[in-house]
C-alpha cells in the first residue's frame, strides 16, 4: 500500500519511510485505524499526517488521533443518519473531568484506571442509551479520552463508534441522544 502511494507521491514516501517512521510503525497505526473501523482509502492523507506528527512524538495513541483528525469527514460520514445528523451520547462536564483524572501514565503509556465497578456501570448506562435510541448514536468525548474509552468499550459494546470532538466537522449537526451524568 505504501508503495502504491509512492508511485503518485514519491517525495512523501521518501521523506517518511524510514527516516521518520518505520514501515512497522506505520503498520501499527493503520491496524489500529482498521480495528476502529476507520476507512484508510485516503492513505496519502494518513501518511502526510504521520509525517507531520511523528517528528514530535512516536506515541501510537497520538499518531492514531492525528490520523483520525485528518480523516474526520470520512469517519463522521459513516455515523451520520440519512438527514446528515450525528446522533450522540456524551458526558456531562463533571463526569468527563472525572474520567480525564482517571488517566494514569505508566511505562507502557497512558491508561484509563477506572474502578471495574465504575467501568461496568458506565458501560451499562451507555448500553441503555443505545437501546432507547432510534438511530445508532456514537459516544462523543474529548480527544484525550477517546482512545481510552474505545479500548474500554470495544469488547462489551463492539458496535459503538467513539469519536472525539476533533472528528466532527463544523458543518455536521450533532443531535444529542443523551448526556450521561
N, C-alpha and C positions, 0 to 999 in steps of 0.2 A: 504494500500500500504506500509506503514511504517512497519507494522507487517510482511509483506512478506519479506522485506529486512532484518528484524530482524531474520528471520529463517536462512538466509545464512550469515549474518554479525551481529551477536548478540552484539558484543562489540561496533560496530559503533552506533547502536541504544541506547545501554545502556549509552554510553558516551554523546550522543547528546540530547536525549529526557528524561526528561525535564530539565536536568542540564544546557544545553547551550541554547537551543531553545524550546519553547513550540510547541505542535502539531499545534496550531493555527498560529504561526509564520511561520512554515514550510508550512502550507497550503496556506498562503498568497503568499509566493514565488512561489509555484507550480501553483497557479491560474494565477499569472502574466506571468509565462513562457508559460502556455497554451494559455492565451489571445494573446500572441505574436507568437503563432503557433510554439513553441519550443517543440520538442519531448522530453518527460520525461521518456522514456523507461529505460534509464540508471539511475534509481533513486538512486542507491548506489553512483554513482559519484556526483550527486547533493547533497546528504546528507553529503558525505565526505567534499565537498567544503564548504557547510554551516557550518559544524563543525570546519573547519579551520578559516573561516572569522568571524563567529558570536561572538567569544570571544573578537574581536576587535571592532566590531560595530553591531548594530541591525538595521541599516538603511536599509529599504526594497530595495531601488534602488541599494545600494552597494551589498547586498546579491544576488539580481537578476543578476546583472552584473557579479559577481563572478561565479554564476552557469552557466550563458551563456558562459563565457570564458572556463569553464570546458567542455562544450558541443559544443565547436566551430566546430569540424568536422561535427557533425550531423546537426548543424544549417546551416553551409555553404553548405553542400551537397544538401540540398533541394532547394537551389537557383542557383546551377550551371547548365549550359547548357549541351547538350549532348557531347560536347568536353571537359567538365570539367572546363570550364572557368566561371568566376563570372562577369557578366556584372554589371557595377556600375554607379551610379550618385554620384558625390562627390562635395565638396565645394572647392572653391579657398581658400587658407590660410587666406586671408583678411576677407572673409565672415565667415569662421569658427571662426575666432578670435572675430568678432563682435557678433556672436551667443553665444560664450562662455562668453563674457562680459555681455550678457543679462540674465545670470543665476543669480537669486536672492535667497538668503537664507531667509526662513520665519520660523515661528514656526511650520508649517506643513511640512517643508522640503524644498528642493531646487525646484524652478520653473523657467521655461523659460519665462521671462517677455518681450515678443515681442509686439510691436505695432500691433493691429489687422490687419491694412492695410498691414504692412510688412509681417505678417504671411500669409495672403491671397495671396499676391504677390509671396511669396516663394512657396506656395502650387501650384499656377498656373504654375509657371516655372517648377516645378517637374512634374506636370501632362503633360505638353507639352513634356518634355523629355521622359516620359513613352509612350506617343502616338507615338512618332517618332522612338522608339526603336524596333528592330527586336525581341529581346528576352526580357523577363521581368527583368529589372535591379533592384538592391537593392540600397538603399540610404546608402552610406558608410561614416562614420564620426568618430570622436574621441569618446572614451568610456564615457567621461564626458557629451557629448551631446546626445548620443544615446537614453537614456530613455526619455529625454525631447522631442526629435524630434518624437519618436514613439508616445508619448501621443498627440502631436500636430497634427500629420497627420493620426492617426489611424481612425478617423471618415471620413475625407474628401478623403483620399487615402487608403482605407482599404486593398488593395491587395499588397501594397508596403512593402517589408521587410526592416527593418532598422537595419543595422549591424555596429558594431564598428570594428576598425582595429584589435582588440584583438580576434575577432571571425573568422578571415580569416587565416587559416593555411598557413605557408610559402610556401608549395608546390602548392597552388592554384594560377592559373594565373588570375589576375584581369584585366578585359578589360573595360576601361572607355567608357561609352556611351556619357557622357557629364560632364563637370565641371562647376558648377554654380558660377558665379562671384558675 
